[in-house]
Structure formats: structure tokens, C-alpha cells
Amino acid sequence: MKENVLDLLMYLFENYIYDEPEEEPDRESLSESLEEAGFSSGEIDRAFNWLDGLAEQRKLPELGGHESNPIRVFTDDESRRLDVNARGFILYLENVGVLDPLRREMVIDRLAALETEDISLEDVKWVILMVLFNQPGQEANYAWMEDLMFDEEGEYRH
């Protein structure tokens, strides 16, 4: 089974985190389950490293002064990996208040950690959903994003 880290993360999110958030299986049994599902040990290790980075973000302090609306200029590498639709979607979510500057940077950090060259808009949406799910106090934004992703009449048009 040829999968990338994001496919594995989405599988974990849908089957373990989202459905049973209070049950946290240990890594060893989770690794065995993922290998049985057809994921390679290398992809599993990379996914766990990605999740460790996501967990570290929970420890970041909240920043004040969100009212200043700083402008985000994407680096050449970010622009190469994230197409115009993906970058526009991130900025759209910031403009409507779903992402604040700190969460925007968390999303971009986790996208960069995927170590893939081409990141689709769908990939960006999943990473945003995972970041918001992981952040305390972001329940309303997570619900809004979840509705947008799974509602075929979604508000965002690219």
C-alpha cells in the first residue's frame, strides 16, 4: 500500500482520535494496528513525529494583540509547495476569524512537516482540522471548519 504521511494521519484521525478521543492507545499497539492496515513502519514513524510536533504546539503561549492583523508573506518554499488556492484558503480562514496568526503559523508549520512537495487544498483542510482539534479553546473554530469540509454547500469557493 503506497501511502503518504498525511494519508496515515487522516486514517488515525478518523479511526482513533475523532471517533474515540478519550481513549488513547499506546504507540506500540497503534503501530501494530497501522502495520496491519497496510502502512509501512517508515510512514508510521514519520506520522508519530508529525503528531509529536503537533503536541508540542499545545505548549506554546498565547500571543496577545491579535487586533493588529499582521500580513503574512509566504516564503518561496511555501509558495512552491502550497498553490494559490491553498494559500488563499489559509488567508480566507484568517480573515473570517477561524485562524488567528498563531494558529495560522501552526498550520503552516505542520504543512511544512509533511515533507511532500505538492500540498493540495484538501491536504490543507485536513491539517487545519487536526491543528484546531488539538488546540484548547478552538472548539467553535474546529466545528466551523468541520462543517465547511463535510458540507457540500460549503461557503468557501476557490
Order of alpha helices (4+ residues) and beta strands (2+ residues): alpha-alpha-alpha-alpha-alpha-alpha-alpha-alpha
